[in-house]
Amino acid sequence: MVTMPTTRATGVPEAEQGVPVSLMMAVALLTAVTLELVRSTGPLLEIAFDISVYAAAGTAAATYLVAAVMGLALVIVTRRSDGPTVLLVGVIALAAARLVTQGVTGDTRFVVGLATIALSIAVFTLGVAVLAGREKGGHAAATAIAFGAAFGVGIQLALGTWDAYWRHDVVGWGITVVVLVGLIGAAQGARRNSQARPTRHVQRVWVLGPALSLMWIAIANGGFAASQSGVRLAIAGPVAAAGLLLAGTVIAIVERNRSARHALSLRAARFAIPTVPAVAIAGLSWATGPVVLVLVVAAQLAAFAIIAQALDGTPGKRLDQPTVLVRVAASASLVGLGTILPPLIFQLDYDIPLGFPNKLVIVAAAVLLGTAAAHRRDPMPEVAPAGLEPPDRSILDRSTAALLLGAGAMVLVGGSLAVGRAVSVDPQPDLASDAGPLTLVSWNLHYGVNPQAGVDLEQIARSIEEQNPSIVILQEVSRGWVLGGGTDMATWLAQRLKMNVSYAPAADRQFGNAILTNLATSNVTSIDLPYGNGPQDRSAISVEIAMPGGPLRVTSVHLQNKNHIPTRIDQIDTLLDAQADAPMLVIAGDFNAQPNSPEIDKMTDSGLVSAQDASGDPSALTDPSINPDKRIDWVFGRGVSFGNTEVLADALSSDHLPLVVTFAPE
């Protein structure tokens, strides 16, 4: 008779005792840390973008390829120890690098930050492989990754989506230290636990690449869920986090409670599941409204089911054999490329058009994810021999239940804080009176990234707040955009400044123009501008503000940035046609055109007055913010008189300087 190995402590078959909670917790926290670091890629690459698009693309690809070098270095440094030991050393190195990255700025952060991203991919790959290398470890790994992603979304919601990575305050450092200490403790616990030793061979670790990519862009991105659906972040973010918790829980329940009689139905389901992420991602890329949230959850459920299938180990070489460890470390390059290529190609379309909708790139990533589960054989579940105690038939094992409790608590805290902010700072709009002039700030925020490749939303808010404006007109506002670090700037700034926000997408729904005001508004209108010579869709947004003498129409606009005057002229024609019936009008934004250009002449020839020329210093420049040499940001008005216009030369939170204008109805 064949017997199964048992442990001395319980006499229960080892395979039935479940995965150690310390190992699952290590992978979950690694997921949260890795996703935060991956989100930092876009802002960090700003330094390379200053050289050229090609330099940025090459730097991004090289960074994620270096993950294999980092992984191999860990294996060598640890003298090819077992998997949990390599994982612990890697976690300690990652925690140290992560702390250093948060404490430095500028070029130093660019170098250290990119190296830390590569290290995180390597350690994450090794950690998942160690967990997946156990009996039923693929499902445990998928569950841990899903819970870790939910934990990360919970932290983002608690912070208003502005990551701790970019913060130098007590809250930012506190969250970072707590998470990293927990990660090291979990990795140390896994190393001490003999059950953490892998017993099976994991082959499809590369599936982690497209999985991380989809989490980064869409399915673990609260800002994306909010902007893509049009539902407030306080609702969309918790739904996305809850979907991740649901995905991890369903996978754990199905795996723990399946039996031989369920094998046939599971096989049938596995033929269909690989197609679901692609269909769901395609749907949410083009859909609008609350249905997007349904599609996000569907994509999450299918994606993590595929990860579980792909990572389920097969009997063979153990992971703690040196040659296998080396191979897993080397596969980190595939994980890295799978992570960076979809968002990189997607974003390149906005500078170098692909010739097809860039949303198809994300769909392709979902298709690639699905292939990892294709043709996967599903062996019949093993049946324990007679004579042994029946295994525990509870719905979840203790490790999974403990992890669900921790991740769920973070989601509950983050979601509660998000709802609380949305309710408590939801401003009651004031009615404008003739008691004095209004102050307006117009600013291209460069998706929140400053010239030092940092994201400092608090400094942006302070620069605006110091002017005590009634109206704030913004361009290049990021709402979950990968280049902006995934932050929902529109929601964060509106809550921080206690203003209502109106937002209109431009390049896509994660990137556009916004108007913030504490005055009563109506007739919010999004204006699509002609694409012309491209390479990016442009738009404007208008709102009407109630004034004693009638409605004031305020518009935020961003015209094409490439040197193609006819396209900008066409865009101005469309813009002016949409404002033709407004007797009292202010249009502000980034026109990408300088004084005496045909574009600006067209604006003034239509009867609009330039605020800076009428009430400020016409020689003051706005772009770039450091050593500016161009004046391309403008405020125009009709039916209003400008009292003063100033360029804020010390506001360096973007690559543009803001304009501050006071005006009153004529």
C-alpha positions as CSV (number, residue, x, y, z in Angstrom):
1,M,0.0,0.0,0.0
2,V,1.3,3.5,-0.9
3,T,1.4,5.9,2.1
4,M,1.5,9.6,2.1
5,P,4.1,11.6,4.0
6,T,2.8,13.1,7.3
7,T,4.1,15.6,9.8
8,R,5.0,14.6,13.3
9,A,2.9,17.4,14.8
10,T,-0.5,16.3,13.5
11,G,-0.2,13.0,11.7
12,V,-2.2,14.6,8.9
13,P,-0.9,14.2,5.3
14,E,1.5,17.0,4.5
15,A,-0.4,17.9,1.4
16,E,-3.6,18.5,3.5
17,Q,-2.0,20.9,6.0
18,G,-2.1,23.8,3.5
19,V,0.6,26.3,2.7
20,P,2.3,28.2,5.6
21,V,0.6,31.5,6.1
22,S,4.1,33.2,6.4
23,L,4.9,32.1,2.8
24,M,1.5,33.3,1.4
25,M,1.9,36.5,3.3
26,A,5.4,37.1,1.9
27,V,4.1,36.7,-1.7
28,A,1.0,38.9,-1.0
29,L,3.2,41.7,0.4
30,L,5.7,41.2,-2.4
31,T,2.8,41.7,-4.8
32,A,1.8,45.0,-3.2
33,V,5.4,46.3,-3.0
34,T,6.1,45.2,-6.6
35,L,3.0,46.8,-8.0
36,E,3.8,50.1,-6.2
37,L,7.3,50.0,-7.7
38,V,6.0,49.1,-11.2
39,R,3.7,52.2,-10.9
40,S,6.7,54.4,-10.3
41,T,8.1,53.5,-13.7
42,G,6.3,56.1,-15.6
43,P,7.3,59.1,-13.5
44,L,10.9,57.9,-13.2
45,L,11.2,57.6,-17.0
46,E,10.5,61.3,-17.3
47,I,14.2,62.0,-17.2
48,A,14.7,59.6,-20.2
49,F,11.8,61.2,-22.0
50,D,13.6,64.5,-21.8
51,I,16.2,63.0,-24.2
52,S,13.8,61.3,-26.6
53,V,10.9,58.8,-26.7
54,Y,13.3,56.2,-28.0
55,A,15.6,56.7,-25.0
56,A,12.7,56.3,-22.6
57,A,11.5,53.1,-24.4
58,G,15.0,51.6,-24.4
59,T,15.5,52.5,-20.7
60,A,12.2,50.9,-19.8
61,A,13.0,47.7,-21.7
62,A,16.5,47.5,-20.3
63,T,15.3,48.0,-16.7
64,Y,12.9,45.1,-16.8
65,L,15.3,42.8,-18.6
66,V,17.9,43.4,-15.9
67,A,15.5,41.6,-13.5
68,A,17.1,38.3,-14.6
69,V,20.6,39.6,-13.7
70,M,19.2,40.6,-10.3
71,G,17.7,37.2,-9.8
72,L,20.8,35.3,-10.8
73,A,22.9,37.5,-8.5
74,L,20.7,36.5,-5.6
75,V,21.1,32.9,-6.4
76,I,24.9,33.3,-6.6
77,V,25.2,35.4,-3.5
78,T,23.3,32.9,-1.4
79,R,25.5,30.1,-2.7
80,R,22.5,28.5,-4.4
81,S,20.7,27.9,-1.1
82,D,17.2,26.6,-1.0
83,G,14.3,28.7,-2.3
84,P,13.1,30.2,1.0
85,T,16.6,31.3,1.9
86,V,17.1,33.0,-1.5
87,L,13.7,34.7,-1.0
88,L,14.6,36.1,2.4
89,V,17.9,37.5,1.1
90,G,16.1,39.0,-1.8
91,V,13.4,40.5,0.4
92,I,16.0,42.1,2.7
93,A,17.8,43.6,-0.3
94,L,14.6,44.9,-1.8
95,A,13.4,46.5,1.5
96,A,16.8,48.3,1.8
97,A,16.6,49.5,-1.8
98,R,13.0,50.6,-1.4
99,L,13.8,52.7,1.6
100,V,16.7,54.4,-0.2
101,T,14.6,55.1,-3.2
102,Q,12.0,56.9,-1.1
103,G,14.7,59.1,0.5
104,V,16.4,60.4,-2.6
105,T,15.4,62.6,-5.5
106,G,16.4,63.6,-9.0
107,D,19.0,61.7,-11.0
108,T,19.8,59.5,-8.0
109,R,16.2,58.4,-7.7
110,F,16.1,57.7,-11.4
111,V,19.1,55.3,-11.1
112,V,18.2,53.7,-7.8
113,G,14.5,53.6,-8.5
114,L,14.9,51.7,-11.8
115,A,17.3,49.3,-10.2
116,T,14.9,48.7,-7.4
117,I,12.1,48.0,-9.9
118,A,14.3,45.3,-11.6
119,L,15.1,43.8,-8.2
120,S,11.4,43.7,-7.2
121,I,10.5,41.8,-10.4
122,A,13.3,39.3,-9.6
123,V,12.3,38.7,-6.0
124,F,8.6,38.6,-6.9
125,T,9.3,35.9,-9.5
126,L,11.4,33.8,-7.1
127,G,8.8,34.2,-4.3
128,V,5.9,33.1,-6.4
129,A,7.9,30.2,-7.7
130,V,8.7,29.1,-4.2
131,L,5.1,29.2,-3.2
132,A,3.8,27.6,-6.5
133,G,6.4,24.8,-6.1
134,R,4.3,23.2,-3.3
135,E,1.5,20.8,-3.7
136,K,-1.5,22.9,-5.0
137,G,0.9,25.8,-4.8
138,G,-0.3,27.4,-8.1
139,H,-3.7,28.1,-6.6
140,A,-2.1,29.3,-3.3
141,A,0.1,31.6,-5.3
142,A,-2.8,33.0,-7.4
143,T,-4.7,33.6,-4.2
144,A,-1.8,35.3,-2.5
145,I,-1.2,37.6,-5.5
146,A,-4.9,38.5,-5.7
147,F,-5.0,39.3,-2.0
148,G,-1.7,41.3,-2.2
149,A,-3.1,43.3,-5.1
150,A,-6.2,44.0,-3.1
151,F,-4.1,45.0,-0.1
152,G,-2.2,47.4,-2.4
153,V,-5.4,49.0,-3.7
154,G,-6.6,49.4,-0.1
155,I,-3.4,51.3,0.7
156,Q,-3.9,53.5,-2.4
157,L,-7.5,54.3,-1.4
158,A,-6.4,55.2,2.1
159,L,-3.9,57.6,0.5
160,G,-6.2,59.0,-2.1
161,T,-4.2,57.0,-4.8
162,W,-1.1,59.0,-4.2
163,D,1.5,56.3,-3.4
164,A,3.6,56.3,-0.2
165,Y,6.6,55.9,-2.6
166,W,6.4,59.6,-3.5
167,R,5.7,61.0,0.0
168,H,8.3,62.3,2.5
169,D,5.9,62.9,5.3
170,V,5.2,60.7,8.4
171,V,2.3,58.9,6.7
172,G,4.4,58.0,3.7
173,W,7.3,56.7,5.6
174,G,5.2,55.0,8.2
175,I,3.2,53.0,5.7
176,T,6.4,52.1,3.8
177,V,8.2,50.9,7.0
178,V,5.3,48.9,8.3
179,V,4.8,47.1,4.9
180,L,8.5,46.3,4.5
181,V,8.9,45.1,8.1
182,G,5.9,42.8,7.6
183,L,7.4,41.5,4.4
184,I,10.8,40.7,6.0
185,G,9.0,39.0,8.9
186,A,6.9,36.9,6.6
187,A,9.9,35.9,4.5
188,Q,11.9,35.0,7.7
189,G,8.9,32.9,8.9
190,A,8.7,31.1,5.6
191,R,12.4,30.3,5.7
192,R,12.1,28.7,9.2
193,N,9.0,26.7,8.2
194,S,10.0,23.3,6.7
195,Q,6.6,23.2,4.9
196,A,7.7,26.2,2.8
197,R,10.2,24.0,1.0
198,P,9.0,23.5,-2.6
199,T,8.3,19.9,-3.7
200,R,7.2,20.4,-7.3
201,H,8.5,22.0,-10.5
202,V,6.9,25.2,-11.8
203,Q,7.3,25.9,-15.6
204,R,5.1,28.8,-16.6
205,V,6.4,31.5,-14.4
206,W,6.4,33.9,-17.3
207,V,2.6,34.3,-16.8
208,L,3.4,36.7,-14.1
209,G,4.5,39.3,-16.7
210,P,1.2,39.9,-18.5
211,A,-0.6,39.5,-15.1
212,L,1.4,42.3,-13.6
213,S,0.9,44.4,-16.7
214,L,-2.9,44.0,-16.6
215,M,-3.0,44.7,-12.8
216,W,-0.8,47.8,-13.4
217,I,-3.0,49.2,-16.2
218,A,-6.5,48.1,-15.3
219,I,-7.6,45.4,-13.0
220,A,-5.7,46.6,-9.8
221,N,-6.0,50.3,-10.6
222,G,-8.6,52.2,-8.7
223,G,-8.0,55.3,-10.8
224,F,-8.6,53.4,-14.0
225,A,-11.8,51.9,-12.7
226,A,-13.1,55.4,-11.7
227,S,-12.1,57.2,-14.9
228,Q,-13.0,54.5,-17.3
229,S,-16.5,53.9,-15.7
230,G,-17.3,57.5,-14.8
231,V,-18.1,56.3,-11.3
232,R,-16.6,58.1,-8.3
233,L,-13.4,56.7,-6.9
234,A,-15.0,56.2,-3.6
235,I,-17.2,53.5,-5.2
236,A,-15.1,52.3,-8.2
237,G,-11.9,51.8,-6.1
238,P,-13.5,49.6,-3.4
239,V,-15.3,47.6,-6.1
240,A,-12.0,46.9,-7.8
241,A,-10.4,45.9,-4.5
242,A,-13.4,43.7,-3.6
243,G,-13.1,42.0,-7.0
244,L,-9.5,41.0,-6.2
245,L,-10.5,39.6,-2.9
246,L,-13.3,37.7,-4.5
247,A,-11.0,36.3,-7.2
248,G,-8.5,35.0,-4.6
249,T,-11.2,33.6,-2.4
250,V,-13.0,31.8,-5.3
251,I,-9.7,30.2,-6.4
252,A,-9.0,29.0,-2.9
253,I,-12.5,27.6,-2.4
254,V,-12.6,25.8,-5.7
255,E,-9.2,24.2,-5.2
256,R,-9.8,23.2,-1.6
257,N,-13.2,21.6,-2.2
258,R,-12.8,20.0,-5.6
259,S,-13.0,16.2,-5.8
260,A,-12.7,13.6,-8.5
261,R,-16.3,13.9,-9.5
262,H,-15.7,17.6,-10.2
263,A,-12.7,17.1,-12.5
264,L,-14.7,16.8,-15.7
265,S,-16.6,20.0,-15.1
266,L,-13.3,21.8,-14.2
267,R,-11.7,20.6,-17.4
268,A,-14.6,22.0,-19.4
269,A,-14.4,25.3,-17.6
270,R,-10.7,25.5,-18.3
271,F,-11.3,25.5,-22.0
272,A,-13.5,28.6,-21.7
273,I,-11.6,30.6,-19.0
274,P,-8.5,31.5,-21.2
275,T,-10.8,33.6,-23.5
276,V,-12.5,35.5,-20.7
277,P,-9.8,38.1,-19.8
278,A,-9.4,39.1,-23.4
279,V,-13.1,39.6,-23.9
280,A,-13.5,41.4,-20.6
281,I,-10.5,43.7,-21.2
282,A,-11.7,44.5,-24.7
283,G,-15.1,45.3,-23.3
284,L,-14.0,47.6,-20.5
285,S,-11.6,49.3,-22.9
286,W,-14.5,50.6,-25.0
287,A,-17.4,50.4,-22.6
288,T,-18.7,53.3,-20.4
289,G,-20.7,53.5,-17.3
290,P,-21.0,51.1,-14.3
291,V,-20.8,48.1,-16.7
292,V,-17.1,48.8,-16.7
293,L,-16.9,47.7,-13.1
294,V,-18.6,44.5,-13.8
295,L,-16.1,43.8,-16.6
296,V,-13.2,44.6,-14.3
297,V,-14.4,42.0,-11.8
298,A,-14.9,39.5,-14.6
299,A,-11.4,40.1,-15.9
300,Q,-10.0,39.7,-12.3
301,L,-11.8,36.4,-11.8
302,A,-10.7,34.9,-15.1
303,A,-7.1,36.3,-14.9
304,F,-6.4,34.8,-11.5
305,A,-8.0,31.5,-12.5
306,I,-5.5,31.4,-15.4
307,I,-2.6,32.3,-13.1
308,A,-3.6,29.4,-10.8
309,Q,-3.7,26.9,-13.7
310,A,-0.4,28.1,-15.2
311,L,1.5,28.0,-11.9
312,D,0.3,24.6,-10.7
313,G,3.5,22.6,-10.4
314,T,4.1,19.2,-11.8
315,P,6.2,16.4,-10.2
316,G,9.8,16.8,-11.2
317,K,12.9,18.7,-10.1
318,R,12.5,20.5,-6.9
319,L,12.9,24.3,-6.9
320,D,15.7,24.1,-4.3
321,Q,17.9,22.3,-6.7
322,P,20.5,24.8,-8.0
323,T,19.9,24.3,-11.7
324,V,16.2,24.9,-11.3
325,L,16.7,28.0,-9.1
326,V,19.0,29.5,-11.8
327,R,16.4,28.8,-14.5
328,V,13.6,30.5,-12.4
329,A,15.9,33.5,-11.8
330,A,16.6,33.8,-15.5
331,S,12.9,33.7,-16.3
332,A,12.6,37.0,-14.5
333,S,13.5,38.6,-17.7
334,L,10.4,37.2,-19.4
335,V,8.3,38.4,-16.5
336,G,9.9,41.8,-16.8
337,L,9.3,42.1,-20.5
338,G,5.7,40.8,-20.1
339,T,5.2,43.5,-17.5
340,I,6.6,46.5,-19.4
341,L,5.9,45.9,-23.1
342,P,2.1,46.3,-23.1
343,P,2.0,49.7,-21.3
344,L,5.1,50.8,-23.1
345,I,3.7,50.1,-26.6
346,F,0.3,51.4,-25.5
347,Q,1.9,54.8,-24.5
348,L,4.2,55.0,-27.5
349,D,1.1,55.4,-29.7
350,Y,0.7,58.9,-28.3
351,D,4.0,59.9,-29.8
352,I,4.5,57.4,-32.6
353,P,1.1,56.2,-33.8
354,L,0.8,52.5,-34.1
355,G,-1.6,52.5,-37.0
356,F,-4.3,50.7,-35.0
357,P,-6.2,51.4,-31.7
358,N,-3.6,51.2,-28.9
359,K,-6.3,49.5,-26.7
360,L,-5.7,46.4,-28.7
361,V,-2.2,46.1,-27.1
362,I,-3.9,45.6,-23.7
363,V,-6.3,43.1,-25.2
364,A,-3.2,41.3,-26.7
365,A,-1.7,41.1,-23.2
366,A,-4.9,39.5,-22.0
367,V,-4.7,37.0,-24.8
368,L,-1.1,36.2,-23.9
369,L,-2.2,35.6,-20.3
370,G,-4.9,33.2,-21.6
371,T,-2.4,31.1,-23.5
372,A,-0.7,30.2,-20.3
373,A,-3.7,28.0,-19.4
374,A,-4.3,26.6,-22.8
375,H,-4.0,22.9,-23.2
376,R,-3.2,22.6,-19.5
377,R,-3.9,19.0,-18.4
378,D,-5.9,18.7,-15.3
379,P,-5.0,15.5,-13.4
380,M,-7.6,13.7,-11.4
381,P,-7.4,14.8,-7.7
382,E,-5.6,12.3,-5.5
383,V,-7.7,10.4,-3.0
384,A,-6.2,9.7,0.4
385,P,-5.8,6.0,1.2
386,A,-8.0,4.3,3.7
387,G,-7.0,4.4,7.3
388,L,-6.0,8.1,7.5
389,E,-8.1,10.7,9.1
390,P,-10.2,12.6,6.5
391,P,-8.8,15.9,5.6
392,D,-10.3,19.2,7.0
393,R,-13.3,20.1,4.8
394,S,-13.6,23.7,5.9
395,I,-14.2,26.1,3.0
396,L,-10.8,27.8,3.4
397,D,-7.6,26.6,5.1
398,R,-6.2,28.7,7.9
399,S,-3.5,30.4,5.9
400,T,-5.9,31.6,3.2
401,A,-8.5,32.7,5.8
402,A,-5.8,34.7,7.7
403,L,-4.6,36.3,4.6
404,L,-8.1,37.2,3.5
405,L,-8.8,38.7,6.9
406,G,-5.6,40.9,6.6
407,A,-6.2,42.0,3.0
408,G,-9.9,42.5,3.6
409,A,-9.2,44.7,6.7
410,M,-6.9,47.0,4.6
411,V,-9.5,47.2,1.8
412,L,-12.2,48.1,4.4
413,V,-10.0,50.8,5.9
414,G,-9.0,52.2,2.5
415,G,-12.5,52.1,1.2
416,S,-14.0,53.7,4.3
417,L,-11.4,56.5,4.2
418,A,-12.2,57.1,0.5
419,V,-15.9,57.3,1.2
420,G,-15.4,59.5,4.2
421,R,-13.3,62.0,2.1
422,A,-15.9,62.0,-0.6
423,V,-18.7,62.8,1.8
424,S,-16.9,65.2,4.2
425,V,-15.2,67.4,1.6
426,D,-17.9,67.4,-1.0
427,P,-18.2,71.2,-1.3
428,Q,-21.5,73.1,-1.4
429,P,-21.0,75.5,-4.3
430,D,-21.2,79.2,-3.7
431,L,-23.0,81.7,-5.9
432,A,-20.6,84.3,-7.4
433,S,-21.4,87.8,-6.4
434,D,-20.3,91.2,-7.5
435,A,-18.4,91.8,-4.2
436,G,-15.1,91.6,-6.0
437,P,-13.0,90.1,-8.8
438,L,-12.5,86.3,-9.2
439,T,-9.1,84.6,-9.2
440,L,-8.3,81.9,-11.7
441,V,-5.3,79.6,-11.9
442,S,-4.5,77.8,-15.2
443,W,-1.9,75.1,-15.2
444,N,-0.7,72.2,-17.3
445,L,0.2,69.7,-14.7
446,H,2.2,67.2,-16.8
447,Y,0.2,64.3,-15.3
448,G,1.6,65.2,-11.9
449,V,5.3,64.6,-12.7
450,N,7.8,67.3,-11.9
451,P,11.1,68.0,-13.6
452,Q,12.9,65.9,-11.0
453,A,10.8,62.8,-12.0
454,G,8.8,63.0,-8.8
455,V,5.1,63.1,-8.0
456,D,4.3,65.7,-5.3
457,L,0.6,66.4,-5.4
458,E,0.7,68.2,-2.0
459,Q,3.1,70.8,-3.5
460,I,0.8,71.3,-6.5
461,A,-2.1,71.8,-4.1
462,R,-0.2,74.3,-2.0
463,S,0.8,76.3,-5.0
464,I,-2.8,76.5,-6.1
465,E,-4.2,77.1,-2.6
466,E,-1.9,80.0,-1.9
467,Q,-3.6,82.0,-4.7
468,N,-7.1,81.5,-3.1
469,P,-8.7,80.9,-6.5
470,S,-12.4,80.4,-7.2
471,I,-11.6,78.6,-10.5
472,V,-8.8,76.2,-11.4
473,I,-8.3,75.2,-15.0
474,L,-6.0,72.2,-15.5
475,Q,-4.6,70.2,-18.4
476,E,-2.8,66.9,-18.5
477,V,-4.6,65.6,-15.5
478,S,-3.9,61.9,-14.8
479,R,-6.6,59.5,-13.6
480,G,-4.9,56.1,-13.2
481,W,-2.6,56.8,-16.2
482,V,0.5,54.6,-16.2
483,L,2.9,57.5,-16.9
484,G,1.5,59.4,-13.9
485,G,2.0,56.7,-11.3
486,G,-1.6,55.6,-11.3
487,T,-2.8,58.6,-9.3
488,D,-6.4,59.9,-9.7
489,M,-5.3,63.5,-9.7
490,A,-8.7,64.9,-10.4
491,T,-10.2,63.3,-7.4
492,W,-7.2,63.9,-5.1
493,L,-6.9,67.6,-6.0
494,A,-10.7,68.2,-5.8
495,Q,-10.8,66.7,-2.3
496,R,-7.6,68.4,-1.1
497,L,-8.8,71.9,-2.4
498,K,-12.4,71.3,-1.4
499,M,-13.7,72.1,-4.8
500,N,-16.0,70.4,-7.3
501,V,-14.3,68.9,-10.3
502,S,-15.5,68.5,-13.9
503,Y,-13.3,66.3,-16.1
504,A,-13.1,65.4,-19.8
505,P,-10.8,62.8,-21.3
506,A,-8.4,63.6,-24.0
507,A,-5.8,61.0,-25.1
508,D,-7.9,58.4,-23.2
509,R,-10.1,58.4,-20.2
510,Q,-7.1,58.3,-17.9
511,F,-5.6,61.6,-19.2
512,G,-7.5,64.8,-19.9
513,N,-8.5,68.3,-18.9
514,A,-10.3,69.4,-15.7
515,I,-12.0,72.5,-14.1
516,L,-12.2,72.8,-10.3
517,T,-14.3,75.5,-8.7
518,N,-16.2,76.3,-5.5
519,L,-18.8,78.1,-7.5
520,A,-22.1,76.7,-8.7
521,T,-21.8,75.2,-12.2
522,S,-24.0,73.8,-14.9
523,N,-23.9,72.7,-18.5
524,V,-20.7,70.7,-18.4
525,T,-19.6,70.1,-22.0
526,S,-16.8,68.0,-23.4
527,I,-15.6,69.2,-26.8
528,D,-13.7,66.7,-29.0
529,L,-11.2,68.6,-31.1
530,P,-10.1,67.4,-34.6
531,Y,-7.3,64.8,-34.6
532,G,-5.6,66.3,-37.7
533,N,-2.0,65.4,-37.9
534,G,-2.1,63.8,-34.4
535,P,-0.5,62.0,-32.8
536,Q,-2.9,62.3,-29.9
537,D,-6.6,63.0,-29.4
538,R,-7.3,66.4,-27.9
539,S,-10.3,67.9,-26.2
540,A,-11.6,70.8,-24.2
541,I,-14.1,71.0,-21.3
542,S,-16.5,73.9,-20.6
543,V,-18.7,74.7,-17.6
544,E,-21.1,77.5,-17.0
545,I,-20.8,79.5,-13.7
546,A,-23.8,81.4,-12.4
547,M,-22.9,85.1,-12.2
548,P,-25.2,88.1,-11.3
549,G,-25.0,89.4,-14.9
550,G,-25.6,86.0,-16.5
551,P,-23.7,82.7,-17.0
552,L,-19.9,82.8,-17.4
553,R,-18.6,80.0,-19.6
554,V,-15.1,78.7,-18.5
555,T,-13.1,76.4,-20.8
556,S,-10.0,74.3,-20.3
557,V,-8.2,73.3,-23.5
558,H,-5.0,71.6,-24.6
559,L,-4.1,71.8,-28.3
560,Q,-1.8,69.5,-30.3
561,N,1.9,69.7,-29.3
562,K,3.5,68.7,-32.6
563,N,4.7,71.4,-35.0
564,H,1.6,71.3,-37.3
565,I,-0.1,74.7,-37.4
566,P,-3.1,73.6,-39.6
567,T,-4.1,71.0,-37.0
568,R,-4.1,73.6,-34.2
569,I,-6.0,76.0,-36.4
570,D,-8.7,73.4,-37.0
571,Q,-8.9,72.7,-33.3
572,I,-9.3,76.4,-32.6
573,D,-12.1,76.7,-35.2
574,T,-13.9,73.9,-33.4
575,L,-13.3,75.4,-30.0
576,L,-14.6,78.8,-31.0
577,D,-17.6,77.4,-32.8
578,A,-18.6,75.7,-29.5
579,Q,-18.3,79.0,-27.6
580,A,-19.9,81.3,-30.2
581,D,-23.1,81.9,-28.2
582,A,-21.3,82.8,-24.9
583,P,-21.4,86.6,-24.2
584,M,-19.1,86.1,-21.1
585,L,-16.3,83.7,-21.7
586,V,-12.9,82.7,-20.4
587,I,-10.8,80.1,-22.3
588,A,-7.5,79.0,-20.8
589,G,-5.0,76.3,-21.3
590,D,-1.9,75.0,-23.2
591,F,-2.2,76.2,-26.8
592,N,1.3,75.0,-27.8
593,A,1.6,78.3,-29.7
594,Q,3.6,81.4,-29.0
595,P,2.8,85.1,-29.5
596,N,2.2,86.4,-33.0
597,S,1.6,82.8,-34.3
598,P,-1.4,82.2,-36.6
599,E,-3.1,80.3,-33.8
600,I,-2.9,83.2,-31.3
601,D,-3.8,85.7,-34.0
602,K,-6.9,83.6,-34.7
603,M,-8.0,83.8,-31.1
604,T,-7.5,87.6,-30.8
605,D,-9.1,88.2,-34.2
606,S,-12.2,86.5,-32.9
607,G,-12.6,89.3,-30.3
608,L,-10.9,87.5,-27.4
609,V,-8.5,89.4,-25.2
610,S,-5.2,87.8,-23.9
611,A,-5.1,88.3,-20.1
612,Q,-1.3,88.4,-20.0
613,D,-1.0,91.0,-22.7
614,A,-3.8,93.1,-21.2
615,S,-2.8,93.0,-17.5
616,G,0.5,91.3,-17.0
617,D,4.0,91.0,-18.3
618,P,3.9,89.8,-22.0
619,S,7.6,88.7,-21.7
620,A,7.0,86.2,-18.9
621,L,7.5,82.7,-20.2
622,T,5.8,79.5,-19.0
623,D,7.5,76.5,-20.6
624,P,9.6,74.6,-19.4
625,S,9.2,75.4,-15.8
626,I,13.0,75.5,-15.3
627,N,14.7,78.0,-17.5
628,P,11.6,78.7,-19.6
629,D,12.0,79.7,-23.2
630,K,8.4,79.6,-24.6
631,R,5.1,81.3,-23.8
632,I,2.5,78.7,-24.8
633,D,0.0,78.9,-21.9
634,W,-2.8,81.4,-22.3
635,V,-5.9,82.9,-20.8
636,F,-8.3,84.6,-23.1
637,G,-11.5,86.4,-22.2
638,R,-14.6,88.0,-23.7
639,G,-17.1,90.1,-21.7
640,V,-14.7,90.2,-18.8
641,S,-12.0,92.7,-17.7
642,F,-8.6,91.4,-16.5
643,G,-7.2,93.1,-13.4
644,N,-3.9,91.3,-13.0
645,T,-2.0,88.4,-14.6
646,E,1.1,86.7,-13.1
647,V,3.3,83.8,-14.1
648,L,4.2,81.8,-10.9
649,A,7.9,81.4,-11.5
650,D,8.5,79.4,-8.3
651,A,5.8,76.7,-8.9
652,L,8.0,73.8,-10.1
653,S,5.7,70.9,-9.6
654,S,5.2,70.5,-13.4
655,D,7.1,71.1,-16.6
656,H,4.9,74.2,-17.1
657,L,4.5,77.3,-14.9
658,P,0.9,78.3,-13.9
659,L,-0.9,81.5,-14.8
660,V,-2.8,83.4,-12.1
661,V,-5.4,85.8,-13.4
662,T,-7.9,88.1,-11.6
663,F,-10.9,89.2,-13.6
664,A,-14.5,90.5,-13.3
665,P,-17.5,90.7,-15.6
666,E,-17.6,93.9,-17.6
